[in-house]
Amino acid sequence: MSSLASKFAALSTDNAPGQEVRRSDADIRALMVGETMPGPTVDFSHGDVDAFPPPPGAMERFVDAVRIGGRQAYTEYRGSADIRAELAAKLEGFTGAPVSTDAGIIVTPGTQGALFLAMAATVTAGDKVAIVQPDYFANRKLVQFFGGEVLPVTMDYLAGAEVAGLDLSALEAAFAAGAKTFVFSNPNNPTGAVYSQREIVRIVELASRHGVTVVADQLYSRLRYDGESYTHIRASDLPDEQCVTIMGPSKTESLSGYRLGVAFGAPAIIDRMEKLQAIVSLRAAGYNQAVLRAWFNEPSGWLAQRVSEHQGIRDELLVIFAEAGFPTRRPQAGSYVFPTLPSLRVAPLDFIQLLRQQANVIVTLGTEFGPHPHSVRLNFSQDRDAALNAARRIVAMVERYRV
């Protein structure tokens, strides 16, 4: 395979969330057992923005930007200066560390765009990059796409609720082996685990000692349950030039359709990200940027209500999976559960296809996030009744195909 073909093969989007394997009915029909199960299609590969709509005022901000016209449409490549100033103040207050309006923040087309730019700004061919397993599916793929070498660091997410379960000894070994960058999500995607203060402090100690750049994906850091405490890595004595934090309003605030992300931290890395964005997409869509004025400005009680509703769904799903005997981490934050299924008489990829064909349920296979073929990820930001009924259908399908 040519080097160019290999680069794009590494992206392997066929099994990514929302892109479940496309196979004809004939390919899977021979494996089918029993009849189809009644129930509406529930797509757990992403959240339902109809069940959980954006906060009030978001669309009005967009309309106002359209009325402003060209001045809002054609902002600086790193985003409108006025909006960046607002964001810097909000994010400084949220994370507890200063954010430079001019040099330390960029608005991007979604947090996915921010991740791509951050990785492109820190990883080149031959670089070693420490990656958590399991973690967000794009981390590993982007390292491989840019020609880097993945140094996997396992996370025993079922070990207990007090820690995320990161193997800190393995992380130290990866840094000692020459890792230049460490990328991780906190809360963890797909398990919902939140890193303890002790884990964050140790990551900072190791990164500082070895000069490792940290890319921290904090997309779900506002959607925390049971009063869960949270330690922002950028406020934990890590030199500013070694850290980039990624956040955005697409998940907790259901603003995914506007494709908005923000990266902030190391000025040199932010500058590289802007140079690349100027070539790739010019800027985050100008009118959409104005919607960020609604972020952190939700009506009183709005966020608490959203957290409460998600926590209720989480708790009921955990009961369903516990009764079925599926080991599952109790998510401390975010909208994902990551149950481990028992051994089945069909291959994991076949089961995912059977689940879609026979039960109208779409999930993401655990292999997207690491070597976890018997796990599935569910985004439970869904209509409550639909999500619970779909979870019961998953359990019934497992019983149908269990060894």
C-alpha positions in Angstrom: 0.0 0.0 0.0 1.4 3.4 -0.9 2.2 5.9 1.9 -0.7 8.1 0.8 -3.1 5.2 0.8 -1.8 4.1 4.2 -2.4 7.6 5.7 -6.0 7.6 4.7 -6.5 3.9 5.6 -5.5 4.9 9.1 -8.6 7.1 9.3 -10.9 4.1 8.8 -14.2 5.8 9.1 -16.4 2.8 8.3 -17.0 2.0 12.0 -16.9 5.5 13.4 -19.9 6.8 15.3 -22.7 7.4 12.9 -21.0 5.4 10.2 -21.8 1.8 11.2 -20.6 -0.9 8.8 -22.6 -0.9 5.6 -23.4 -4.4 4.6 -26.3 -5.7 2.5 -29.1 -7.6 4.3 -28.0 -10.7 2.5 -24.6 -10.6 4.2 -26.1 -10.8 7.7 -29.3 -12.7 7.0 -27.8 -16.1 7.5 -26.8 -15.2 11.0 -30.2 -13.9 12.1 -32.0 -15.7 14.9 -35.6 -14.9 15.8 -37.9 -12.1 14.6 -37.3 -8.4 14.6 -38.0 -6.5 17.7 -40.6 -3.7 17.7 -39.5 -0.2 18.6 -38.4 3.0 17.0 -34.9 3.4 15.8 -32.6 4.8 18.5 -29.2 6.0 17.3 -26.9 5.8 20.3 -23.9 6.8 18.2 -24.7 10.5 18.8 -27.0 12.7 21.0 -30.5 13.7 20.0 -30.7 17.5 19.8 -34.5 17.2 19.4 -34.8 15.5 22.8 -32.3 18.0 24.3 -32.6 21.2 22.3 -30.1 24.1 22.4 -30.4 26.7 25.0 -32.8 29.7 24.4 -31.3 32.5 22.4 -28.8 30.5 20.4 -30.7 30.9 17.1 -31.3 34.6 17.8 -27.6 35.1 18.2 -27.1 33.5 14.8 -29.7 35.7 13.1 -28.2 38.8 14.6 -24.9 37.8 13.1 -26.4 37.4 9.7 -27.9 40.9 10.0 -24.5 42.3 10.9 -23.3 40.9 7.5 -19.7 41.0 6.2 -18.1 42.2 9.4 -19.3 39.1 11.1 -18.9 36.8 8.1 -15.2 37.5 7.5 -13.6 37.5 10.9 -9.9 36.9 11.7 -8.8 33.4 10.9 -8.7 32.6 14.6 -12.2 34.1 15.2 -13.8 37.4 15.9 -11.7 39.4 18.4 -14.8 40.5 20.3 -16.0 37.0 20.7 -12.6 35.7 21.6 -12.4 38.3 24.4 -15.8 37.1 25.8 -14.7 33.5 25.6 -11.3 34.2 27.2 -13.1 35.7 30.2 -15.6 32.8 30.5 -13.0 30.1 30.1 -10.6 31.8 32.5 -13.4 31.8 35.1 -14.3 28.2 34.4 -10.9 26.7 34.4 -9.2 28.9 36.9 -6.2 29.9 34.7 -5.6 33.0 32.5 -6.5 32.9 28.8 -4.9 35.3 26.5 -7.5 36.9 24.2 -4.9 37.8 21.5 -2.4 34.9 21.6 -4.0 32.1 23.4 -7.3 31.2 21.9 -8.8 30.1 18.6 -12.4 29.4 17.4 -12.6 26.3 15.2 -15.2 24.4 13.1 -16.3 22.1 16.0 -14.1 20.5 18.6 -13.2 17.9 16.0 -11.7 20.7 14.0 -9.8 21.9 17.1 -8.5 18.4 17.7 -7.3 18.0 14.1 -5.5 21.4 14.2 -3.9 20.7 17.6 -2.6 17.4 16.6 -1.3 18.8 13.3 0.4 21.5 15.2 2.2 19.1 17.6 2.7 15.8 15.7 5.0 15.1 12.8 6.3 12.0 11.1 8.2 9.8 13.6 6.9 11.5 16.7 5.8 9.3 19.6 2.4 10.2 21.1 1.0 8.7 24.3 -2.7 7.8 23.8 -5.1 6.5 26.5 -7.0 3.2 25.8 -10.0 3.5 25.7 -10.3 7.1 24.6 -11.9 9.2 21.8 -11.7 7.4 18.5 -10.0 10.2 16.5 -6.9 10.5 18.8 -5.2 7.3 17.6 -6.3 7.8 14.0 -4.9 11.3 13.8 -1.6 10.3 15.2 -1.3 7.6 12.6 -2.5 9.9 9.8 0.3 12.4 10.7 2.9 9.6 10.7 3.3 9.5 14.4 3.8 6.4 16.6 1.1 5.6 19.2 2.3 4.7 22.7 -0.8 3.2 24.3 -1.5 3.7 28.0 -4.3 1.6 29.4 -7.0 2.8 31.7 -8.6 0.4 34.1 -11.9 2.2 34.1 -13.7 -0.5 36.0 -11.3 -0.4 38.9 -13.3 2.1 41.1 -15.1 5.4 41.1 -12.4 7.3 43.0 -10.0 7.4 40.0 -10.3 7.2 36.2 -7.9 4.2 36.4 -5.1 5.5 34.2 -1.9 3.4 34.4 0.4 6.1 35.6 3.4 3.8 35.6 2.8 3.1 31.9 2.3 6.8 31.2 5.7 7.5 32.9 7.3 4.8 30.7 5.8 6.3 27.6 7.1 9.7 28.5 10.5 8.2 29.3 10.4 6.4 25.9 10.3 9.7 24.1 6.6 10.7 23.8 6.4 14.3 22.7 2.6 14.7 23.1 0.0 13.2 25.4 -3.7 13.5 24.3 -6.6 12.5 26.4 -10.2 13.3 27.1 -11.5 14.3 30.5 -14.2 13.3 31.2 -13.2 10.2 29.3 -15.0 9.4 26.1 -16.3 6.6 26.0 -16.5 5.7 29.7 -17.6 8.9 31.4 -14.7 8.6 33.9 -13.4 11.8 35.5 -9.7 11.9 36.3 -9.0 12.4 40.0 -7.0 15.3 41.3 -4.2 12.9 42.2 -4.1 11.6 38.6 -4.1 15.1 37.1 -1.3 16.2 39.4 0.8 13.2 38.5 0.2 13.8 34.8 1.4 17.4 35.2 4.5 16.2 37.2 5.5 13.8 34.5 4.7 16.1 31.6 6.7 18.9 33.2 9.7 16.7 33.9 9.8 15.2 30.4 8.7 18.3 28.4 5.6 16.7 27.0 2.9 18.7 25.3 -0.6 17.9 26.6 -3.7 18.1 24.5 -6.7 17.9 26.9 -10.2 17.4 25.4 -12.6 18.7 28.0 -15.7 18.7 25.9 -18.0 17.3 28.6 -16.5 19.1 31.6 -19.7 21.0 32.3 -22.0 17.9 32.4 -20.9 16.4 35.7 -23.1 14.3 38.1 -23.5 14.1 41.8 -21.5 17.2 42.4 -18.4 15.6 40.9 -15.3 17.6 41.5 -13.1 18.4 38.5 -9.4 19.4 38.2 -8.5 21.4 35.1 -5.0 20.4 34.0 -4.2 23.9 32.8 -4.7 25.2 36.3 -2.4 22.6 37.9 1.0 24.1 37.4 1.7 22.8 33.9 3.6 25.4 32.0 1.2 27.2 29.7 3.4 26.6 26.6 2.9 22.8 27.2 -0.9 22.6 27.3 -3.8 23.1 24.9 -7.3 22.6 26.1 -10.2 21.9 23.8 -13.8 22.7 24.6 -17.1 23.6 22.8 -20.9 23.8 23.1 -21.8 20.9 20.8 -22.6 18.2 23.3 -23.8 19.5 26.7 -25.5 22.5 25.1 -26.7 20.6 22.0 -25.2 23.1 19.6 -23.5 20.5 17.4 -25.2 21.8 14.2 -23.4 25.1 14.5 -20.0 23.3 14.4 -18.2 25.4 17.0 -15.1 24.5 19.0 -12.5 26.5 21.0 -8.9 25.7 21.7 -6.9 27.7 24.2 -3.5 27.6 25.8 0.0 27.6 24.4 0.4 30.6 22.2 2.9 29.0 19.8 0.6 26.1 19.2 -2.4 28.3 18.8 -0.5 30.3 16.2 0.3 27.1 14.2 -3.3 26.1 14.5 -4.4 29.4 13.0 -2.0 29.2 10.1 -3.3 25.7 9.2 -7.0 26.8 9.7 -6.3 29.6 7.3 -5.6 27.0 4.6 -8.0 24.3 5.5 -11.2 26.2 6.3 -10.3 29.9 6.6 -12.2 30.2 9.9 -15.1 28.8 11.8 -18.2 29.9 10.0 -18.5 33.6 10.7 -22.2 33.8 11.5 -22.0 30.7 13.6 -19.3 32.2 15.8 -21.8 34.6 17.3 -23.7 31.6 18.8 -20.7 31.3 21.2 -22.0 34.5 23.0 -24.8 32.2 24.3 -22.4 29.7 25.7 -22.0 30.0 29.5 -24.9 32.5 29.4 -27.7 30.0 29.6 -30.8 31.0 31.7 -30.7 30.4 35.4 -31.2 26.8 36.2 -30.9 25.6 32.6 -27.6 23.7 33.0 -28.7 22.1 36.4 -31.9 20.9 34.7 -29.9 19.4 31.8 -27.6 17.6 34.2 -30.4 16.3 36.2 -32.3 14.9 33.2 -29.2 13.2 31.9 -28.3 11.8 35.3 -31.8 10.2 35.5 -31.3 8.4 32.2 -27.8 7.3 33.2 -29.0 5.8 36.5 -31.8 3.8 34.8 -29.5 2.5 32.1 -27.0 1.4 34.7 -29.8 -0.6 36.5 -30.7 -2.3 33.2 -27.1 -3.3 32.4 -26.4 -4.3 36.0 -29.4 -6.7 36.1 -28.2 -8.1 32.7 -24.7 -8.7 34.2 -22.9 -6.3 31.9 -19.9 -4.7 33.7 -20.3 -0.9 33.2 -18.4 2.1 34.7 -20.8 4.5 36.4 -20.2 7.7 34.4 -19.2 10.7 36.5 -19.8 13.1 33.7 -20.7 13.2 30.0 -23.4 11.3 28.2 -21.8 8.0 27.5 -22.0 4.5 29.0 -19.6 1.8 27.9 -21.0 -1.6 28.9 -19.0 -4.9 28.3 -21.1 -7.6 26.7 -20.7 -11.3 27.3 -19.3 -13.7 24.7 -21.6 -14.1 21.8 -22.0 -16.7 19.0 -21.4 -14.0 16.4 -18.5 -11.7 15.8 -18.8 -8.3 17.5 -19.1 -6.4 14.1 -21.8 -8.9 13.1 -23.7 -8.3 16.3 -23.6 -4.5 15.8 -25.1 -5.1 12.4 -27.7 -7.6 13.7 -28.6 -5.1 16.5 -29.4 -2.5 13.9 -31.2 -4.8 11.5 -33.3 -6.7 14.1 -33.7 -4.3 17.0 -33.5 -0.8 15.4 -30.7 0.1 17.7 -27.4 1.7 16.6 -24.3 1.6 18.9 -20.6 2.2 18.4 -18.3 -0.8 18.8 -15.6 -0.6 21.5 -12.8 -1.2 19.0 -13.2 2.4 17.9 -11.8 3.5 21.3 -9.1 0.8 21.9 -8.8 -3.0 22.1 -12.3 -3.4 23.5 -14.2 -5.6 21.0 -16.8 -6.8 23.5 -17.8 -3.3 24.6 -20.2 -0.9 23.0 -20.6 2.9 23.5 -24.0 4.5 23.9 -24.7 8.2 23.9 -27.7 8.4 26.2 -28.5 12.0 25.4 -31.8 10.7 24.0 -35.5 10.7 24.7 -35.7 8.9 28.1 -38.3 6.3 27.2 -36.8 5.6 23.8 -33.3 5.1 25.3 -34.5 2.8 28.1 -36.6 0.7 25.7 -33.7 0.5 23.3 -31.3 -0.6 26.1 -33.8 -3.4 26.9 -33.7 -4.5 23.3 -29.9 -4.6 23.5 -30.1 -7.0 26.5 -32.7 -9.1 24.7 -30.5 -9.3 21.6 -27.5 -10.3 23.7 -29.5 -13.2 25.3 -30.5 -14.3 21.8 -26.9 -14.5 20.6 -25.1 -15.3 23.8 -22.7 -18.3 23.8 
